[in-house]
Amino acid sequence: MELRQLRYFVSVVEYGSMGRAAAELGVVTSALSQQISRLESELSTRLLQRTSSGVLPTDAGLAFWRQAQLALRHVDDAAHAAQHARLSGHVSVGMAPSTTGVLGLAFMRAMRERYPDVRLRMVESLSGHLAVMLNARQIDLAILFQSAGSQRFSATPLIDERLFAIASADFDAMPATKKVRLAQIAPLPLILPSSPHGLRSLLTAAFASAKCEPNVVAEIDGLAMLMDAVGGGIGVTIQPGAALARRDPAAFRAIPIADRHMVRPNQLVSLADDELSPAGLAARVVLADVARSLVASGQWAGATLAADSAR
């Protein structure tokens, strides 16, 4: 039995609806229902009765709900005591430039609010470079777009980002459609990261699958310069919605790409728990919480919670 399951169950009883509870918790309804079913299986008893208007606790569910509330209050008290013990130390966190545009400041603010005595070092670099730094123990945790490839690390799927074709608002060659396929944008002048970039590897495989050759006119590895080139009308790029986080949305057009697998997975990767300091463990929890909150509130364009993260 997990604390998450207790929180889910208590929320469902309080709201009387799987859908409303899922929205409040920031998870998908199917994941919430699955966790409740696992809880009922573990207890070998039915806790909720499904009705046409929602859900109601059974007699067993009502008894369990009272005790679950008490248990959660004790856990919250324990967390409060730990948080007010003034955790200190330092932690190094790595993010790609597109990720920092959405997540960086929100994460820093949350860390300052919850753990003001923890010294935070932020590293902005390409995902592949961050993986190398993690392997060299130069940073403690990072959001990566590919697995770190080592059992020495803790890796958790966090979010999935839909990819968009992005051009300046006055770029006339962009299709005037709500969605676009790779075959439609392949002939356009494309500005992409170079081959070592994880996103470029994903796009190379996607263009090959779509049986079309991309018209790459420039390769730029820095996000700021790449978006300057796109905003200047030189060409079109393919990026997640987060690439526009530091830009004026009215100056660009972003069209979701309809081809399969046009999604960039984000993993929260850290040193193993036995290597990670208390400050690192705290930062990992805060980072995941803030990322999920941004997705749930619609502030992370094109992002959805990874299936494993929502459970």
SEROVEX-423356 format. One record per residue (C-alpha): z, y, x; residue in one letter. Coordinates in steps of 0.1 Angstrom, whole numbers, padded with zeros to 4 digits, always signed. Each point is the difference from the previous one (the first is absolute). Layout:
BEGIN
ZYXA
...
This chain:
BEGIN
+0000+0000+0000M
-0010+0034+0014E
+0014+0035-0007L
-0035+0011-0009R
+0000-0025-0028Q
+0033+0013-0013L
-0013+0035+0000R
-0032-0010-0017Y
+0019-0019-0027F
+0025+0028-0007V
-0028+0025-0002S
-0020-0022-0025V
+0031-0004-0022V
+0007+0038+0001E
-0036+0010-0009Y
-0007-0029-0023G
-0035-0003+0013S
-0016-0016+0030M
-0026+0028+0002G
+0025+0029-0001R
+0023-0017+0025A
-0030-0007+0024A
-0011+0036-0002A
+0036+0012+0007E
+0003-0024+0029L
-0034+0008+0015G
-0013-0036-0002V
-0028-0017-0019V
+0011-0017-0033T
-0013-0034+0011S
+0022+0000+0032A
+0030+0011-0020L
-0006-0028-0026S
-0004-0025+0028Q
+0033+0009+0016Q
+0018-0003-0034I
-0015-0034-0005S
+0012-0011+0035R
+0035+0012-0009L
+0000-0019-0032E
-0013-0031+0018S
+0027+0003+0026E
+0027+0003-0027L
-0016-0027-0021S
+0005+0022-0031T
-0020+0024-0021R
+0013+0036+0006L
-0026+0020-0021L
-0016-0005-0033Q
-0035+0014-0003R
-0007+0018-0033T
-0030+0019-0014S
+0017+0033+0008S
+0014-0009+0034G
+0028-0022+0014V
+0036-0007-0010L
+0027-0017+0020P
+0011-0035-0012T
+0037-0007-0002D
-0002-0014+0035A
-0020+0030+0011G
+0026+0024-0015L
+0028-0017+0019A
-0021+0000+0032F
-0009+0037-0005W
+0037+0011+0000R
+0008-0019+0032Q
-0033+0011+0016A
+0009+0037-0007Q
+0034-0005+0017L
-0016-0017+0030A
-0025+0028+0004L
+0027+0026-0002R
+0018-0018+0029H
-0032-0001+0020V
-0007+0037-0006D
+0036+0008+0010D
-0005-0020+0032A
-0033+0019+0007A
+0016+0033-0006H
+0028-0008+0024A
-0025-0011+0027A
-0021+0031-0005Q
+0030+0023+0003H
+0011-0017+0033A
-0024+0025+0017R
-0025-0024+0015L
-0013+0013+0033S
-0024-0011+0028G
-0037+0005+0003H
-0032-0017-0013V
-0037+0004+0008S
-0025-0003-0029V
-0038-0002+0003G
-0026+0010-0026M
-0037+0005+0000A
-0012+0036-0006P
-0012-0007-0035S
+0034-0016-0008T
+0021+0029+0014T
-0019+0024-0023G
+0015-0016-0030V
+0031-0018+0013L
+0012+0018+0031G
+0018+0030-0013L
+0014-0018-0031A
+0015-0027+0023F
+0015+0026+0024M
+0016+0018-0028R
+0015-0032-0015A
+0014-0010+0034M
+0015+0034+0005R
+0016-0002-0034E
+0014-0035+0003R
+0006-0003+0037Y
+0003+0035+0015P
+0015-0013+0033D
-0029-0023+0007V
-0024+0015+0025R
-0036-0007-0011L
-0030-0002+0022R
-0034+0000-0018M
-0031-0013+0018V
-0034+0007-0016E
-0028-0022+0014S
-0027-0025-0010L
+0013-0032-0015S
-0012-0021+0030G
+0018+0023+0024H
+0031-0003-0020L
-0001-0038+0001A
-0002+0002+0038V
+0030+0023+0001M
+0019-0023-0022L
-0008-0029+0022N
+0012+0020+0030A
+0032+0010-0018R
-0009+0036+0002Q
+0005+0005-0038I
+0023-0019-0024D
-0021-0002-0031L
-0034+0011-0013A
-0024-0001-0029I
-0030-0020+0012L
-0033-0009-0016F
-0002-0034+0018Q
+0027-0026+0008S
+0018+0005+0033A
-0008-0037+0005G
+0034-0011+0014S
+0029-0020-0015Q
+0023+0024+0019R
-0006+0026-0027F
+0009+0005-0036S
-0030+0008-0021A
+0000+0009-0037T
-0030+0009-0021P
+0006+0035-0013L
-0029+0016-0018I
-0038-0004-0004D
-0022+0030+0003E
-0033+0003-0019R
-0028+0014+0022L
-0021+0029-0010F
-0034+0015+0009A
+0010+0036+0009I
-0023+0030+0005A
+0003+0038-0003S
-0002+0012-0036A
-0035+0015+0006D
-0015-0030+0017F
-0030-0005-0023D
-0009-0035+0012A
+0032-0015-0014M
-0006-0022-0031P
+0010+0017-0032A
+0019-0031-0013T
+0037-0009-0006K
-0003-0030+0024K
-0024-0008+0028V
-0011-0031+0019R
-0005-0004+0037L
-0037-0004-0004A
-0002+0034-0016Q
+0018+0018+0028I
-0014-0020+0030A
-0031+0022+0003P
+0020+0032+0000L
+0011+0016+0033P
+0034-0017+0007L
+0028+0012+0021I
+0023-0029+0009L
+0027-0010+0025P
-0012-0019+0030S
+0000-0038+0004S
+0036-0005+0013P
+0013+0016-0031H
+0014-0024-0026G
-0018+0018-0029L
-0033-0002+0018R
+0004-0038+0004S
+0006-0003-0037L
-0030+0022-0009L
-0023-0019+0025T
+0009-0033-0018A
-0005+0016-0034A
-0034+0014+0008F
-0011-0033+0014A
+0012-0017-0032S
-0020+0025-0021A
-0030-0007+0022K
-0006+0036+0009C
-0001+0020+0032E
+0021+0031+0001P
-0016+0033+0013N
+0028+0010+0024V
-0008+0035+0014V
+0034+0006+0016A
+0031-0019+0011E
+0033+0019+0001I
+0034-0016+0006D
+0021+0031-0009G
+0006+0004-0037L
+0003+0038+0001A
-0034+0004+0019M
-0016-0027-0022L
+0010+0018-0032M
-0011+0034+0015D
-0035-0015+0006A
-0001-0013-0036V
+0013+0033-0014G
-0027+0017+0020G
-0027-0019-0018G
-0012-0021+0030I
+0004-0033-0019G
+0020-0024-0021V
+0030-0021+0011T
+0018-0030-0014I
+0038+0004-0001Q
+0030-0006-0022P
+0011+0028-0023G
+0028+0009+0024A
-0026+0015+0023A
-0001+0030-0024L
+0037+0005+0000A
-0002+0030+0023R
-0032+0014-0014R
-0010+0021-0031D
-0011-0027-0025P
-0023+0025-0016A
-0020+0002+0032A
-0009-0037-0001F
-0014-0027-0022R
+0016-0034+0002A
-0016-0029-0018I
+0016-0035+0000P
-0021-0028+0015I
-0006-0028-0025A
-0008-0028+0025D
+0025-0028+0004R
+0025+0002+0028H
-0003+0038+0002M
+0038+0001+0004V
+0021+0007+0031R
+0033-0019+0000P
+0030+0017+0015N
+0028-0021+0016Q
+0035+0012+0010L
+0005-0016+0034V
+0031+0002+0021S
+0018-0018+0027L
+0019-0031-0011A
+0033+0006-0018D
+0020-0012+0029D
-0017+0026+0023E
+0000+0029-0024L
+0029+0024+0002S
+0020+0010-0031P
-0019+0033+0001A
-0032-0019+0001G
+0010-0023-0029L
+0010+0031-0021A
-0033+0018+0008A
-0020-0031-0010R
+0017-0001-0034V
-0005+0038-0005V
-0037-0002+0011L
-0007-0027-0025A
+0018+0018-0028D
-0018+0033+0006V
-0034-0017+0002A
+0006-0019-0033R
+0013+0032-0017S
-0031+0019+0010L
-0023-0027-0014V
+0020-0003-0032A
-0001+0038-0006S
-0038+0002+0006G
+0004+0021+0032Q
-0018-0025+0022W
-0037+0002-0011A
-0016-0033-0005G
+0030-0020+0011A
+0016-0030-0019T
+0030-0020+0009L
-0008-0032+0019A
+0007-0031-0021A
+0028-0012+0023D
+0015+0034+0002S
+0004+0003-0038A
+0020-0032-0003R
